[in-house]
Amino acid sequence: MPMQDSLNFIREMRTNRDFRRSIYRLKNAEAVQSLLVSNGYHFTHDEFEDSYCKLLLKCQEAEQAEELMQILTWYQMLLNVSPI
């Protein structure tokens, strides 16, 4: 399920430091997409944004929202997509 994949990806970015570092070291969108697929993550940019919005609504503290915003910003920059 692509929506669930994007939710799982965001959660892994938030909780798995080694995974997050491996993603941050990548230099281009193709490398990111390849790593995502090899880790079982299959989702579109729209599905990623939907997941981001869903998780943002559940944030109870500003720090949680900031953490999500950092992941979103990184994702948009590296994949060269327009902000929400």
Distance bins in CASP14 RR format, pairs under 12 A and 6 or more apart:
PFRMAT RR
TARGET T0000
AUTHOR 0000-0000-0000
RMODE 2
METHOD distances of the structure
MODEL  1
1 7 0 0 0 0 1 0 0 0 0 0 0
1 8 0 0 0 0 1 0 0 0 0 0 0
1 40 0 0 0 0 0 1 0 0 0 0 0
1 41 0 0 0 0 0 1 0 0 0 0 0
1 42 0 0 0 0 1 0 0 0 0 0 0
1 43 0 0 0 0 1 0 0 0 0 0 0
1 47 0 0 0 0 1 0 0 0 0 0 0
1 51 0 0 0 0 0 1 0 0 0 0 0
2 8 0 0 0 0 0 1 0 0 0 0 0
2 9 0 0 0 0 0 1 0 0 0 0 0
2 36 0 0 0 0 0 1 0 0 0 0 0
2 37 0 0 0 0 0 1 0 0 0 0 0
2 40 0 0 0 0 0 1 0 0 0 0 0
2 41 0 0 0 0 1 0 0 0 0 0 0
2 42 1 0 1 0 0 0 0 0 0 0 0
2 43 1 0 1 0 0 0 0 0 0 0 0
2 44 1 0 0 1 0 0 0 0 0 0 0
2 45 0 0 0 0 0 1 0 0 0 0 0
2 46 0 0 0 0 1 0 0 0 0 0 0
2 47 1 0 1 0 0 0 0 0 0 0 0
2 48 0 0 0 0 1 0 0 0 0 0 0
2 50 0 0 0 0 1 0 0 0 0 0 0
2 51 0 0 0 0 1 0 0 0 0 0 0
3 9 0 0 0 0 0 1 0 0 0 0 0
3 10 0 0 0 0 0 1 0 0 0 0 0
3 41 0 0 0 0 0 1 0 0 0 0 0
3 42 0 0 0 0 0 1 0 0 0 0 0
3 43 1 0 0 1 0 0 0 0 0 0 0
3 44 0 0 0 0 1 0 0 0 0 0 0
3 46 0 0 0 0 1 0 0 0 0 0 0
3 47 1 0 1 0 0 0 0 0 0 0 0
3 48 0 0 0 0 1 0 0 0 0 0 0
3 49 0 0 0 0 0 1 0 0 0 0 0
3 50 1 0 0 1 0 0 0 0 0 0 0
3 51 1 0 0 1 0 0 0 0 0 0 0
3 52 0 0 0 0 0 1 0 0 0 0 0
3 53 0 0 0 0 0 1 0 0 0 0 0
3 54 0 0 0 0 1 0 0 0 0 0 0
3 55 0 0 0 0 0 1 0 0 0 0 0
4 10 0 0 0 0 0 1 0 0 0 0 0
4 11 0 0 0 0 0 1 0 0 0 0 0
4 40 0 0 0 0 0 1 0 0 0 0 0
4 41 0 0 0 0 1 0 0 0 0 0 0
4 42 0 0 0 0 1 0 0 0 0 0 0
4 43 0 0 0 0 1 0 0 0 0 0 0
4 47 0 0 0 0 1 0 0 0 0 0 0
4 50 0 0 0 0 0 1 0 0 0 0 0
4 51 0 0 0 0 1 0 0 0 0 0 0
4 54 0 0 0 0 0 1 0 0 0 0 0
5 11 0 0 0 0 0 1 0 0 0 0 0
5 12 0 0 0 0 0 1 0 0 0 0 0
5 36 0 0 0 0 1 0 0 0 0 0 0
5 37 0 0 0 0 0 1 0 0 0 0 0
5 39 0 0 0 0 1 0 0 0 0 0 0
5 40 1 0 0 1 0 0 0 0 0 0 0
5 41 1 0 1 0 0 0 0 0 0 0 0
5 42 1 0 1 0 0 0 0 0 0 0 0
5 43 1 0 1 0 0 0 0 0 0 0 0
5 44 0 0 0 0 0 1 0 0 0 0 0
5 47 1 0 0 1 0 0 0 0 0 0 0
5 48 0 0 0 0 1 0 0 0 0 0 0
5 50 0 0 0 0 0 1 0 0 0 0 0
5 51 0 0 0 0 1 0 0 0 0 0 0
6 12 0 0 0 0 0 1 0 0 0 0 0
6 13 0 0 0 0 0 1 0 0 0 0 0
6 36 0 0 0 0 1 0 0 0 0 0 0
6 40 0 0 0 0 0 1 0 0 0 0 0
6 41 1 0 0 1 0 0 0 0 0 0 0
6 42 0 0 0 0 1 0 0 0 0 0 0
6 43 1 1 0 0 0 0 0 0 0 0 0
6 44 0 0 0 0 1 0 0 0 0 0 0
6 45 0 0 0 0 1 0 0 0 0 0 0
6 46 0 0 0 0 1 0 0 0 0 0 0
6 47 1 0 1 0 0 0 0 0 0 0 0
6 48 1 0 1 0 0 0 0 0 0 0 0
6 49 0 0 0 0 1 0 0 0 0 0 0
6 50 1 0 0 1 0 0 0 0 0 0 0
6 51 1 0 1 0 0 0 0 0 0 0 0
6 52 0 0 0 0 1 0 0 0 0 0 0
6 53 0 0 0 0 0 1 0 0 0 0 0
6 54 0 0 0 0 1 0 0 0 0 0 0
6 55 0 0 0 0 1 0 0 0 0 0 0
6 71 0 0 0 0 0 1 0 0 0 0 0
6 72 0 0 0 0 0 1 0 0 0 0 0
6 75 0 0 0 0 1 0 0 0 0 0 0
7 13 0 0 0 0 0 1 0 0 0 0 0
7 14 0 0 0 0 0 1 0 0 0 0 0
7 41 0 0 0 0 0 1 0 0 0 0 0
7 43 0 0 0 0 1 0 0 0 0 0 0
7 47 0 0 0 0 1 0 0 0 0 0 0
7 48 0 0 0 0 1 0 0 0 0 0 0
7 49 0 0 0 0 0 1 0 0 0 0 0
7 50 0 0 0 0 1 0 0 0 0 0 0
7 51 1 0 1 0 0 0 0 0 0 0 0
7 52 0 0 0 0 1 0 0 0 0 0 0
7 53 0 0 0 0 0 1 0 0 0 0 0
7 54 1 0 0 1 0 0 0 0 0 0 0
7 55 1 0 0 1 0 0 0 0 0 0 0
7 58 0 0 0 0 0 1 0 0 0 0 0
7 68 0 0 0 0 0 1 0 0 0 0 0
7 71 0 0 0 0 0 1 0 0 0 0 0
8 14 0 0 0 0 0 1 0 0 0 0 0
8 15 0 0 0 0 0 1 0 0 0 0 0
8 16 0 0 0 0 0 1 0 0 0 0 0
8 19 0 0 0 0 0 1 0 0 0 0 0
8 36 0 0 0 0 0 1 0 0 0 0 0
8 39 0 0 0 0 1 0 0 0 0 0 0
8 40 0 0 0 0 1 0 0 0 0 0 0
8 41 1 0 0 1 0 0 0 0 0 0 0
8 42 0 0 0 0 0 1 0 0 0 0 0
8 43 0 0 0 0 1 0 0 0 0 0 0
8 47 0 0 0 0 0 1 0 0 0 0 0
8 48 0 0 0 0 0 1 0 0 0 0 0
8 51 0 0 0 0 1 0 0 0 0 0 0
8 55 0 0 0 0 0 1 0 0 0 0 0
9 15 0 0 0 0 0 1 0 0 0 0 0
9 16 0 0 0 0 0 1 0 0 0 0 0
9 19 0 0 0 0 1 0 0 0 0 0 0
9 20 0 0 0 0 0 1 0 0 0 0 0
9 23 0 0 0 0 1 0 0 0 0 0 0
9 32 0 0 0 0 0 1 0 0 0 0 0
9 33 0 0 0 0 0 1 0 0 0 0 0
9 35 0 0 0 0 0 1 0 0 0 0 0
9 36 1 0 0 1 0 0 0 0 0 0 0
9 37 0 0 0 0 0 1 0 0 0 0 0
9 39 0 0 0 0 1 0 0 0 0 0 0
9 40 0 0 0 0 1 0 0 0 0 0 0
9 41 1 0 1 0 0 0 0 0 0 0 0
9 42 0 0 0 0 1 0 0 0 0 0 0
9 43 1 0 0 1 0 0 0 0 0 0 0
9 47 0 0 0 0 1 0 0 0 0 0 0
9 48 1 0 0 1 0 0 0 0 0 0 0
9 51 1 0 0 1 0 0 0 0 0 0 0
9 52 0 0 0 0 0 1 0 0 0 0 0
9 55 0 0 0 0 0 1 0 0 0 0 0
9 71 0 0 0 0 1 0 0 0 0 0 0
9 72 0 0 0 0 0 1 0 0 0 0 0
9 75 0 0 0 0 1 0 0 0 0 0 0
10 16 0 0 0 0 0 1 0 0 0 0 0
10 19 0 0 0 0 0 1 0 0 0 0 0
10 20 0 0 0 0 0 1 0 0 0 0 0
10 23 0 0 0 0 0 1 0 0 0 0 0
10 36 0 0 0 0 0 1 0 0 0 0 0
10 41 0 0 0 0 1 0 0 0 0 0 0
10 43 0 0 0 0 1 0 0 0 0 0 0
10 47 0 0 0 0 0 1 0 0 0 0 0
10 48 1 0 0 1 0 0 0 0 0 0 0
10 49 0 0 0 0 0 1 0 0 0 0 0
10 50 0 0 0 0 0 1 0 0 0 0 0
10 51 1 0 1 0 0 0 0 0 0 0 0
10 52 1 0 0 1 0 0 0 0 0 0 0
10 53 0 0 0 0 0 1 0 0 0 0 0
10 54 0 0 0 0 1 0 0 0 0 0 0
10 55 1 0 0 1 0 0 0 0 0 0 0
10 56 0 0 0 0 0 1 0 0 0 0 0
10 58 0 0 0 0 0 1 0 0 0 0 0
10 59 0 0 0 0 0 1 0 0 0 0 0
10 64 0 0 0 0 0 1 0 0 0 0 0
10 67 0 0 0 0 1 0 0 0 0 0 0
10 68 1 0 0 1 0 0 0 0 0 0 0
10 69 0 0 0 0 0 1 0 0 0 0 0
10 70 0 0 0 0 0 1 0 0 0 0 0
10 71 1 0 0 1 0 0 0 0 0 0 0
10 72 0 0 0 0 1 0 0 0 0 0 0
10 74 0 0 0 0 0 1 0 0 0 0 0
10 75 0 0 0 0 1 0 0 0 0 0 0
11 19 0 0 0 0 0 1 0 0 0 0 0
11 20 0 0 0 0 0 1 0 0 0 0 0
11 41 0 0 0 0 0 1 0 0 0 0 0
11 51 0 0 0 0 1 0 0 0 0 0 0
11 52 0 0 0 0 0 1 0 0 0 0 0
11 54 0 0 0 0 0 1 0 0 0 0 0
11 55 0 0 0 0 1 0 0 0 0 0 0
11 58 0 0 0 0 0 1 0 0 0 0 0
11 64 0 0 0 0 0 1 0 0 0 0 0
11 67 0 0 0 0 0 1 0 0 0 0 0
11 68 0 0 0 0 0 1 0 0 0 0 0
11 71 0 0 0 0 0 1 0 0 0 0 0
12 18 0 0 0 0 0 1 0 0 0 0 0
12 19 1 0 1 0 0 0 0 0 0 0 0
12 20 1 0 0 1 0 0 0 0 0 0 0
12 21 0 0 0 0 0 1 0 0 0 0 0
12 22 0 0 0 0 0 1 0 0 0 0 0
12 23 0 0 0 0 1 0 0 0 0 0 0
12 35 0 0 0 0 0 1 0 0 0 0 0
12 36 0 0 0 0 0 1 0 0 0 0 0
12 39 0 0 0 0 1 0 0 0 0 0 0
12 40 0 0 0 0 0 1 0 0 0 0 0
12 41 0 0 0 0 1 0 0 0 0 0 0
12 71 0 0 0 0 0 1 0 0 0 0 0
13 19 1 0 0 1 0 0 0 0 0 0 0
13 20 1 0 1 0 0 0 0 0 0 0 0
13 21 0 0 0 0 0 1 0 0 0 0 0
13 22 0 0 0 0 0 1 0 0 0 0 0
13 23 1 0 0 1 0 0 0 0 0 0 0
13 24 0 0 0 0 1 0 0 0 0 0 0
13 32 0 0 0 0 0 1 0 0 0 0 0
13 35 0 0 0 0 0 1 0 0 0 0 0
13 36 0 0 0 0 0 1 0 0 0 0 0
13 39 0 0 0 0 0 1 0 0 0 0 0
13 41 0 0 0 0 0 1 0 0 0 0 0
13 48 0 0 0 0 0 1 0 0 0 0 0
13 51 0 0 0 0 0 1 0 0 0 0 0
13 52 0 0 0 0 0 1 0 0 0 0 0
13 55 0 0 0 0 0 1 0 0 0 0 0
13 67 0 0 0 0 1 0 0 0 0 0 0
13 68 0 0 0 0 1 0 0 0 0 0 0
13 70 0 0 0 0 1 0 0 0 0 0 0
13 71 1 0 1 0 0 0 0 0 0 0 0
13 72 0 0 0 0 0 1 0 0 0 0 0
13 73 0 0 0 0 0 1 0 0 0 0 0
13 74 0 0 0 0 1 0 0 0 0 0 0
13 75 0 0 0 0 1 0 0 0 0 0 0
14 20 0 0 0 0 1 0 0 0 0 0 0
14 23 0 0 0 0 0 1 0 0 0 0 0
14 51 0 0 0 0 0 1 0 0 0 0 0
14 52 0 0 0 0 0 1 0 0 0 0 0
14 55 0 0 0 0 1 0 0 0 0 0 0
14 59 0 0 0 0 0 1 0 0 0 0 0
14 63 0 0 0 0 0 1 0 0 0 0 0
14 64 0 0 0 0 1 0 0 0 0 0 0
14 65 0 0 0 0 0 1 0 0 0 0 0
14 66 0 0 0 0 0 1 0 0 0 0 0
14 67 1 0 0 1 0 0 0 0 0 0 0
14 68 1 0 0 1 0 0 0 0 0 0 0
14 69 0 0 0 0 0 1 0 0 0 0 0
14 70 0 0 0 0 1 0 0 0 0 0 0
14 71 1 0 0 1 0 0 0 0 0 0 0
14 72 0 0 0 0 0 1 0 0 0 0 0
15 67 0 0 0 0 0 1 0 0 0 0 0
15 71 0 0 0 0 0 1 0 0 0 0 0
16 22 0 0 0 0 1 0 0 0 0 0 0
16 23 0 0 0 0 1 0 0 0 0 0 0
16 39 0 0 0 0 0 1 0 0 0 0 0
17 23 0 0 0 0 0 1 0 0 0 0 0
17 24 0 0 0 0 0 1 0 0 0 0 0
18 24 0 0 0 0 0 1 0 0 0 0 0
18 25 0 0 0 0 0 1 0 0 0 0 0
19 25 0 0 0 0 0 1 0 0 0 0 0
19 26 0 0 0 0 0 1 0 0 0 0 0
19 35 0 0 0 0 1 0 0 0 0 0 0
19 36 0 0 0 0 0 1 0 0 0 0 0
19 38 0 0 0 0 0 1 0 0 0 0 0
19 39 1 0 0 1 0 0 0 0 0 0 0
19 41 0 0 0 0 0 1 0 0 0 0 0
19 71 0 0 0 0 0 1 0 0 0 0 0
20 26 0 0 0 0 0 1 0 0 0 0 0
20 35 0 0 0 0 0 1 0 0 0 0 0
20 67 0 0 0 0 0 1 0 0 0 0 0
20 70 0 0 0 0 0 1 0 0 0 0 0
20 71 0 0 0 0 1 0 0 0 0 0 0
20 74 0 0 0 0 1 0 0 0 0 0 0
20 75 0 0 0 0 0 1 0 0 0 0 0
21 35 0 0 0 0 0 1 0 0 0 0 0
22 31 0 0 0 0 0 1 0 0 0 0 0
22 32 0 0 0 0 0 1 0 0 0 0 0
22 34 0 0 0 0 0 1 0 0 0 0 0
22 35 1 0 0 1 0 0 0 0 0 0 0
22 36 0 0 0 0 0 1 0 0 0 0 0
22 38 0 0 0 0 0 1 0 0 0 0 0
22 39 0 0 0 0 1 0 0 0 0 0 0
23 29 0 0 0 0 0 1 0 0 0 0 0
23 31 0 0 0 0 1 0 0 0 0 0 0
23 32 1 0 0 1 0 0 0 0 0 0 0
23 33 0 0 0 0 0 1 0 0 0 0 0
23 34 0 0 0 0 0 1 0 0 0 0 0
23 35 1 0 0 1 0 0 0 0 0 0 0
23 36 0 0 0 0 1 0 0 0 0 0 0
23 38 0 0 0 0 0 1 0 0 0 0 0
23 39 0 0 0 0 1 0 0 0 0 0 0
23 41 0 0 0 0 0 1 0 0 0 0 0
23 71 0 0 0 0 1 0 0 0 0 0 0
23 74 0 0 0 0 1 0 0 0 0 0 0
23 75 0 0 0 0 1 0 0 0 0 0 0
23 78 0 0 0 0 1 0 0 0 0 0 0
23 79 0 0 0 0 0 1 0 0 0 0 0
24 31 0 0 0 0 0 1 0 0 0 0 0
24 32 0 0 0 0 1 0 0 0 0 0 0
24 35 0 0 0 0 0 1 0 0 0 0 0
24 70 0 0 0 0 0 1 0 0 0 0 0
24 71 0 0 0 0 0 1 0 0 0 0 0
24 74 1 0 0 1 0 0 0 0 0 0 0
24 75 0 0 0 0 0 1 0 0 0 0 0
24 77 0 0 0 0 0 1 0 0 0 0 0
24 78 0 0 0 0 1 0 0 0 0 0 0
25 31 0 0 0 0 1 0 0 0 0 0 0
25 32 0 0 0 0 0 1 0 0 0 0 0
25 35 0 0 0 0 1 0 0 0 0 0 0
25 74 0 0 0 0 0 1 0 0 0 0 0
25 78 0 0 0 0 0 1 0 0 0 0 0
26 32 1 0 1 0 0 0 0 0 0 0 0
26 33 0 0 0 0 1 0 0 0 0 0 0
26 34 0 0 0 0 1 0 0 0 0 0 0
26 35 1 0 0 1 0 0 0 0 0 0 0
26 36 0 0 0 0 1 0 0 0 0 0 0
26 38 0 0 0 0 0 1 0 0 0 0 0
26 74 0 0 0 0 0 1 0 0 0 0 0
26 75 0 0 0 0 0 1 0 0 0 0 0
26 77 0 0 0 0 0 1 0 0 0 0 0
26 78 1 0 0 1 0 0 0 0 0 0 0
26 79 0 0 0 0 0 1 0 0 0 0 0
27 34 0 0 0 0 0 1 0 0 0 0 0
27 35 0 0 0 0 0 1 0 0 0 0 0
27 78 0 0 0 0 1 0 0 0 0 0 0
28 34 0 0 0 0 1 0 0 0 0 0 0
28 35 0 0 0 0 0 1 0 0 0 0 0
28 77 0 0 0 0 0 1 0 0 0 0 0
28 78 1 0 0 1 0 0 0 0 0 0 0
28 79 0 0 0 0 1 0 0 0 0 0 0
28 80 0 0 0 0 1 0 0 0 0 0 0
29 35 0 0 0 0 0 1 0 0 0 0 0
29 36 0 0 0 0 0 1 0 0 0 0 0
29 45 0 0 0 0 0 1 0 0 0 0 0
29 75 0 0 0 0 0 1 0 0 0 0 0
29 76 0 0 0 0 0 1 0 0 0 0 0
29 77 0 0 0 0 0 1 0 0 0 0 0
29 78 1 0 0 1 0 0 0 0 0 0 0
29 79 1 0 1 0 0 0 0 0 0 0 0
29 80 1 0 0 1 0 0 0 0 0 0 0
29 81 0 0 0 0 1 0 0 0 0 0 0
30 36 0 0 0 0 0 1 0 0 0 0 0
30 37 0 0 0 0 0 1 0 0 0 0 0
30 78 0 0 0 0 0 1 0 0 0 0 0
30 79 0 0 0 0 1 0 0 0 0 0 0
30 80 0 0 0 0 0 1 0 0 0 0 0
31 37 0 0 0 0 0 1 0 0 0 0 0
31 38 0 0 0 0 0 1 0 0 0 0 0
31 78 0 0 0 0 1 0 0 0 0 0 0
31 79 0 0 0 0 0 1 0 0 0 0 0
32 38 0 0 0 0 0 1 0 0 0 0 0
32 39 0 0 0 0 0 1 0 0 0 0 0
32 41 0 0 0 0 0 1 0 0 0 0 0
32 45 0 0 0 0 0 1 0 0 0 0 0
32 48 0 0 0 0 0 1 0 0 0 0 0
32 74 0 0 0 0 1 0 0 0 0 0 0
32 75 0 0 0 0 1 0 0 0 0 0 0
32 76 0 0 0 0 0 1 0 0 0 0 0
32 77 0 0 0 0 0 1 0 0 0 0 0
32 78 1 0 1 0 0 0 0 0 0 0 0
32 79 1 0 0 1 0 0 0 0 0 0 0
32 80 0 0 0 0 0 1 0 0 0 0 0
32 81 0 0 0 0 0 1 0 0 0 0 0
33 39 0 0 0 0 0 1 0 0 0 0 0
33 40 0 0 0 0 0 1 0 0 0 0 0
33 41 0 0 0 0 1 0 0 0 0 0 0
33 42 0 0 0 0 1 0 0 0 0 0 0
33 43 0 0 0 0 0 1 0 0 0 0 0
33 44 0 0 0 0 0 1 0 0 0 0 0
33 45 0 0 0 0 0 1 0 0 0 0 0
33 48 0 0 0 0 0 1 0 0 0 0 0
33 75 0 0 0 0 0 1 0 0 0 0 0
33 78 0 0 0 0 0 1 0 0 0 0 0
33 79 1 0 0 1 0 0 0 0 0 0 0
33 80 0 0 0 0 0 1 0 0 0 0 0
34 40 0 0 0 0 0 1 0 0 0 0 0
34 41 0 0 0 0 0 1 0 0 0 0 0
35 41 0 0 0 0 1 0 0 0 0 0 0
35 78 0 0 0 0 0 1 0 0 0 0 0
36 42 1 0 0 1 0 0 0 0 0 0 0
36 43 1 0 0 1 0 0 0 0 0 0 0
36 44 0 0 0 0 0 1 0 0 0 0 0
36 45 0 0 0 0 0 1 0 0 0 0 0
36 47 0 0 0 0 0 1 0 0 0 0 0
36 48 0 0 0 0 1 0 0 0 0 0 0
36 75 0 0 0 0 0 1 0 0 0 0 0
36 78 0 0 0 0 0 1 0 0 0 0 0
36 79 0 0 0 0 0 1 0 0 0 0 0
37 43 0 0 0 0 0 1 0 0 0 0 0
41 47 0 0 0 0 0 1 0 0 0 0 0
41 48 0 0 0 0 1 0 0 0 0 0 0
41 51 0 0 0 0 0 1 0 0 0 0 0
41 75 0 0 0 0 0 1 0 0 0 0 0
42 48 0 0 0 0 0 1 0 0 0 0 0
43 49 0 0 0 0 1 0 0 0 0 0 0
43 50 0 0 0 0 1 0 0 0 0 0 0
43 51 1 0 0 1 0 0 0 0 0 0 0
43 52 0 0 0 0 0 1 0 0 0 0 0
43 75 0 0 0 0 0 1 0 0 0 0 0
43 79 0 0 0 0 0 1 0 0 0 0 0
44 50 0 0 0 0 1 0 0 0 0 0 0
44 51 0 0 0 0 0 1 0 0 0 0 0
44 79 0 0 0 0 0 1 0 0 0 0 0
44 81 0 0 0 0 0 1 0 0 0 0 0
45 51 0 0 0 0 0 1 0 0 0 0 0
45 52 0 0 0 0 0 1 0 0 0 0 0
45 72 0 0 0 0 0 1 0 0 0 0 0
45 75 0 0 0 0 1 0 0 0 0 0 0
45 76 0 0 0 0 1 0 0 0 0 0 0
45 78 0 0 0 0 0 1 0 0 0 0 0
45 79 1 0 0 1 0 0 0 0 0 0 0
45 80 0 0 0 0 0 1 0 0 0 0 0
45 81 1 0 1 0 0 0 0 0 0 0 0
45 82 0 0 0 0 1 0 0 0 0 0 0
45 83 0 0 0 0 0 1 0 0 0 0 0
45 84 0 0 0 0 1 0 0 0 0 0 0
46 52 0 0 0 0 0 1 0 0 0 0 0
46 53 0 0 0 0 0 1 0 0 0 0 0
46 81 0 0 0 0 1 0 0 0 0 0 0
46 82 0 0 0 0 0 1 0 0 0 0 0
46 84 0 0 0 0 0 1 0 0 0 0 0
47 53 0 0 0 0 0 1 0 0 0 0 0
47 54 0 0 0 0 0 1 0 0 0 0 0
47 75 0 0 0 0 0 1 0 0 0 0 0
48 54 0 0 0 0 0 1 0 0 0 0 0
48 55 0 0 0 0 0 1 0 0 0 0 0
48 68 0 0 0 0 0 1 0 0 0 0 0
48 71 0 0 0 0 1 0 0 0 0 0 0
48 72 0 0 0 0 1 0 0 0 0 0 0
48 74 0 0 0 0 0 1 0 0 0 0 0
48 75 1 0 0 1 0 0 0 0 0 0 0
48 76 0 0 0 0 1 0 0 0 0 0 0
48 78 0 0 0 0 0 1 0 0 0 0 0
48 79 0 0 0 0 1 0 0 0 0 0 0
48 81 0 0 0 0 1 0 0 0 0 0 0
48 84 0 0 0 0 1 0 0 0 0 0 0
49 55 0 0 0 0 0 1 0 0 0 0 0
49 56 0 0 0 0 0 1 0 0 0 0 0
49 68 0 0 0 0 0 1 0 0 0 0 0
49 71 0 0 0 0 0 1 0 0 0 0 0
49 72 1 0 0 1 0 0 0 0 0 0 0
49 75 0 0 0 0 1 0 0 0 0 0 0
49 76 0 0 0 0 1 0 0 0 0 0 0
49 79 0 0 0 0 0 1 0 0 0 0 0
49 81 0 0 0 0 1 0 0 0 0 0 0
49 82 0 0 0 0 0 1 0 0 0 0 0
49 83 0 0 0 0 1 0 0 0 0 0 0
49 84 1 0 1 0 0 0 0 0 0 0 0
50 56 0 0 0 0 0 1 0 0 0 0 0
50 57 0 0 0 0 0 1 0 0 0 0 0
50 72 0 0 0 0 0 1 0 0 0 0 0
50 84 0 0 0 0 1 0 0 0 0 0 0
51 57 0 0 0 0 0 1 0 0 0 0 0
51 58 0 0 0 0 0 1 0 0 0 0 0
51 68 0 0 0 0 1 0 0 0 0 0 0
51 71 0 0 0 0 0 1 0 0 0 0 0
51 72 0 0 0 0 1 0 0 0 0 0 0
51 75 0 0 0 0 0 1 0 0 0 0 0
51 84 0 0 0 0 0 1 0 0 0 0 0
52 58 0 0 0 0 0 1 0 0 0 0 0
52 59 0 0 0 0 0 1 0 0 0 0 0
52 65 0 0 0 0 0 1 0 0 0 0 0
52 67 0 0 0 0 0 1 0 0 0 0 0
52 68 1 0 0 1 0 0 0 0 0 0 0
52 69 0 0 0 0 1 0 0 0 0 0 0
52 70 0 0 0 0 0 1 0 0 0 0 0
52 71 1 0 0 1 0 0 0 0 0 0 0
52 72 1 0 1 0 0 0 0 0 0 0 0
52 73 0 0 0 0 0 1 0 0 0 0 0
52 74 0 0 0 0 0 1 0 0 0 0 0
52 75 0 0 0 0 1 0 0 0 0 0 0
52 76 0 0 0 0 0 1 0 0 0 0 0
52 81 0 0 0 0 0 1 0 0 0 0 0
52 83 0 0 0 0 0 1 0 0 0 0 0
52 84 1 0 0 1 0 0 0 0 0 0 0
53 59 0 0 0 0 0 1 0 0 0 0 0
53 65 0 0 0 0 0 1 0 0 0 0 0
53 68 0 0 0 0 1 0 0 0 0 0 0
53 69 0 0 0 0 0 1 0 0 0 0 0
53 72 0 0 0 0 1 0 0 0 0 0 0
53 84 1 0 0 1 0 0 0 0 0 0 0
54 68 0 0 0 0 0 1 0 0 0 0 0
55 64 0 0 0 0 1 0 0 0 0 0 0
55 65 0 0 0 0 1 0 0 0 0 0 0
55 67 0 0 0 0 1 0 0 0 0 0 0
55 68 1 0 1 0 0 0 0 0 0 0 0
55 69 0 0 0 0 0 1 0 0 0 0 0
55 71 0 0 0 0 1 0 0 0 0 0 0
55 72 0 0 0 0 1 0 0 0 0 0 0
56 62 0 0 0 0 0 1 0 0 0 0 0
56 64 0 0 0 0 1 0 0 0 0 0 0
56 65 1 0 0 1 0 0 0 0 0 0 0
56 66 0 0 0 0 0 1 0 0 0 0 0
56 67 0 0 0 0 0 1 0 0 0 0 0
56 68 1 0 1 0 0 0 0 0 0 0 0
56 69 0 0 0 0 1 0 0 0 0 0 0
56 71 0 0 0 0 0 1 0 0 0 0 0
56 72 0 0 0 0 1 0 0 0 0 0 0
56 84 0 0 0 0 1 0 0 0 0 0 0
57 64 0 0 0 0 0 1 0 0 0 0 0
57 65 0 0 0 0 1 0 0 0 0 0 0
57 68 0 0 0 0 0 1 0 0 0 0 0
58 64 0 0 0 0 1 0 0 0 0 0 0
58 65 0 0 0 0 1 0 0 0 0 0 0
58 68 0 0 0 0 1 0 0 0 0 0 0
59 65 1 0 1 0 0 0 0 0 0 0 0
59 66 0 0 0 0 1 0 0 0 0 0 0
59 67 0 0 0 0 1 0 0 0 0 0 0
59 68 1 0 0 1 0 0 0 0 0 0 0
59 69 0 0 0 0 1 0 0 0 0 0 0
61 67 0 0 0 0 1 0 0 0 0 0 0
61 68 0 0 0 0 0 1 0 0 0 0 0
62 68 0 0 0 0 0 1 0 0 0 0 0
62 69 0 0 0 0 0 1 0 0 0 0 0
63 69 0 0 0 0 0 1 0 0 0 0 0
63 70 0 0 0 0 0 1 0 0 0 0 0
64 70 0 0 0 0 0 1 0 0 0 0 0
64 71 0 0 0 0 0 1 0 0 0 0 0
65 71 0 0 0 0 0 1 0 0 0 0 0
65 72 0 0 0 0 0 1 0 0 0 0 0
66 72 0 0 0 0 0 1 0 0 0 0 0
66 73 0 0 0 0 0 1 0 0 0 0 0
67 73 0 0 0 0 0 1 0 0 0 0 0
67 74 0 0 0 0 0 1 0 0 0 0 0
68 74 0 0 0 0 0 1 0 0 0 0 0
68 75 0 0 0 0 0 1 0 0 0 0 0
68 84 0 0 0 0 0 1 0 0 0 0 0
69 75 0 0 0 0 0 1 0 0 0 0 0
69 76 0 0 0 0 0 1 0 0 0 0 0
69 83 0 0 0 0 0 1 0 0 0 0 0
69 84 0 0 0 0 0 1 0 0 0 0 0
70 76 0 0 0 0 0 1 0 0 0 0 0
70 77 0 0 0 0 0 1 0 0 0 0 0
71 77 0 0 0 0 0 1 0 0 0 0 0
71 78 0 0 0 0 0 1 0 0 0 0 0
72 78 0 0 0 0 0 1 0 0 0 0 0
72 79 0 0 0 0 0 1 0 0 0 0 0
72 81 0 0 0 0 0 1 0 0 0 0 0
72 82 0 0 0 0 0 1 0 0 0 0 0
72 83 0 0 0 0 1 0 0 0 0 0 0
72 84 1 0 0 1 0 0 0 0 0 0 0
73 79 0 0 0 0 0 1 0 0 0 0 0
73 81 0 0 0 0 0 1 0 0 0 0 0
73 83 0 0 0 0 1 0 0 0 0 0 0
73 84 0 0 0 0 0 1 0 0 0 0 0
74 80 0 0 0 0 0 1 0 0 0 0 0
74 81 0 0 0 0 0 1 0 0 0 0 0
75 81 1 0 0 1 0 0 0 0 0 0 0
75 82 0 0 0 0 0 1 0 0 0 0 0
75 83 0 0 0 0 0 1 0 0 0 0 0
75 84 0 0 0 0 0 1 0 0 0 0 0
76 82 1 0 0 1 0 0 0 0 0 0 0
76 83 1 0 1 0 0 0 0 0 0 0 0
76 84 0 0 0 0 1 0 0 0 0 0 0
77 83 0 0 0 0 1 0 0 0 0 0 0
END
